[in-house]
């Protein structure tokens, strides 16, 4: 069993509080993490395993800032979880560098509208990739890039769960 903790700093978001879109995006991040691990371990058959042997469970949710969600996944190994976490962190840091560079060049936009549009766009990307993974399979790195970007936008971190042992 592998446990993953998703920490999301809701006070640092565009709105300064948790929204329903944030909840859905955080759930999509955990789901894509699970699919990336299955894809890393099982290749093209990951979609079949996902639909036939789904073994994910949300163990706890802490409704404070940071908003913590602890997920438990029965049929993925610590090795695949560590690989996905390390690759996601790499892509998250790249996204952060790109965002800083873009921020220097960009003018201030309509905050609420652009934030909502961005979150909805992220949901579309997450759901499209999830469908692709289930039906056709995908490269785990493709999933990691998207998860890294979603984590950056959500001001969130994926961490090994508290009960995770070597």
N, C-alpha and C positions, 0 to 999 in steps of 0.2 A: 504494500500500500504506500502511496506517495501522497503527501499533503503539501498544499501550496497556500500561502497566505497572500492575499491581494490587499495592499494598503493604499488607500486613496485619500489624498489630502483635500477634503471638500472645501475647506476654508480658502485654499489657494486657487480654486477654480474661478472662472469668469464671473460667476454669480455669487461666490462666497458661501455657498451652501449646496447641499445635495439635491439633485433633481432626479426625476423619474428616468430621464434619458441617461444620466450617470449610472443608475442602477442597471439598466439594460446593457450599457456598454461594458460595465464591470463583469456582468454575467457572460457577455460575449467573449471577453478576454480570457476568462477561465475556461470557457468551452473551446476556444481556439488553442489554448495551451494544451488541453487534453488531446485535441486532434493532432497537434504538432508532435506530441509524444507518440501517439499511435502511428502516425506517419513515419516517424524516425524508426520505430521498432518493426513495423509491419509493411512498410512501403505501400504499394497500390491496394492492398487488402484492408487498409486502415478504415475505409468507409464502411466495409462490411462488418468489421469488428465493432465500429461505433454503433451501427444500427442493430446488430444482433446481441452484442455483449456489453452494452453501455454500463459502465461501472463508476460513475461519478456521483458525488454527494456533497452538498453544502453542509458542513458540520456546524459552523457558527457564523453569525453576523453580528458585528458590534456597530451599532448605529450612533457613532460619535465621530469626531474628527481626530485622527484619521478614521475613515470608514473602513473597517477590516472585514474581509470575507475569507473564511478558511474552507478550502475545498479538499476533499479526499477522493483519490482515484485508485481503485483497486487493481486495475489491470495494466498499469504502467510501472516501469522500473525506475528506480532512483537514477540509474545511468541516463535514461532518456530524459528524465526531468531535469537533471543537472545540465545536460547538453542543451536542451531548449532554453533553460534559464540563462545560461552563459551567452548563447547566441542572441536572445532577446535583449539582454543587458547591452550587448554590443550595438545592436540596432537602435535601442533607446538612446544611448549616448550620441550616436551619429545624428539621430533626429534632433536632439537637443542642440548640437552644434549648428545644424542647418537652420533651426528655428531662430537661434540668436543672430545668425548672419542675416536672415530674412527680416528679422525685427528691426535691425539697424536701417534697412532700406525702405521698409514699409511705412505708410502713413497710418494714423489711427483710423480704424473702421468703426462702423456701427457695432458696438460690442455685443449686445444681446442677440441681435439678428444673425450676425456672422458666427457667433458661438453656437447658436442652435443649428444653423445650417451645417457647420462643420461637424457637430455631433451626429446629426442625422446622416450626413455623408459617411461618417465613420461607421455608423450602424449598417448602412447599405453595403459598404466594403466588407465588413465583418460577416454579414449574412451571406453575401455572394461567395466569399472565400469558403465559408462553412459548407455551402451547397456544393461547391466545386470539390472540396475535400471528400465529402461523403460520396458523391457520384463518380468522380474521375480520379481522385487522389491529387496530391500536390506536393511540391518540394517543401520539406520542413522549413527551409530558410525563407521561403516566400511567406509562410505563416509567421515566422519569427520577425520579419521586417514589419508586417502589419501589426502584430502584437506590440512591438517596440514603439511604433508610432502611436498606437492607441494608449499605451501606458503613459507616454509623454503628454498627449492631449488630456488625459484624465488626471495627470499629476499623481500617478500611482506607481507602485512597485510590486513586483512579484517576488516572493521570498519562499524558501523552504518552510514548511509548516513547523510548529513548535515541537511536535512529536516525532519529527524526522530523525531517523538514526542512520548512521553510515553503513 
